[in-house]
Amino acid sequence: MTTAPTPPNALPAYRLLTGPGDATFNGQHVIVAQAIVWPGTEIAP
């Protein structure tokens, strides 16, 4: 499998998905996040 150097259609190299953390809900508002990064993307420290 070959990885394209950049995402297609000028999409960003990353997305941050957020939403309610229903599986960890303890009576408060719980928000979870998951970063999705295009393969080969370099993240600066």
Sequence and secondary structure as in RCSB ss.txt:
>XXXX:A:sequence
MTTAPTPPNALPAYRLLTGPGDATFNGQHVIVAQAIVWPGTEIAP
>XXXX:A:secstr
    SS GGG  SEEEEEEE GGG SSS  EEEEEEE TT     
